[in-house]
Amino acid sequence: MRDQYGRELRDLRISLTDRCNLRCVYCMPAEGIVFRPPEDLLQDDELLLLVRIAAELGVRKVRLTGGEPTVRPGIVDLVREIAAVPGIEDVAMTTNGVLLEYLAADLARAGLRRVNVSLDTLDP
């Protein structure tokens, strides 16, 4: 699969949720945010189908984002299933890091290879 400039498309970015456990003013203020109903979001089986099709088309890397991907129920199992898709060589995640203390080891065992932690303030 190639883009309009002939470059091979090997990366897929998936936003898993619009939810977040922080309320950074530039992204998710305390008021005025309307969340999508859970049934409007792709379910795990739909996401896995998307990843399988993308892998068949040459995608090798999947980056999971959000909102905050670690607040998605079943995130460890989803990472495990994505990492097991034939052709997928790398699964990464962009996170605010709040829940990594509890999830990092399980995510690593599930096949997560890289983590980008967003530091959106120096003011705790």
Buried (B, 14 or more C-beta within 10 A) or exposed (E): EEEEEEEEEBEBEBBBBBBBEBEEEEEBEEEEEEEEEEEEBBEBEEBBEBBBEBBEEEBBBBBBBBBBBBBBEEBBEBBBBBBEBEEBEBBBBBBBBBBBEEBBEBBEEBBBBEBEEBEEEEEE
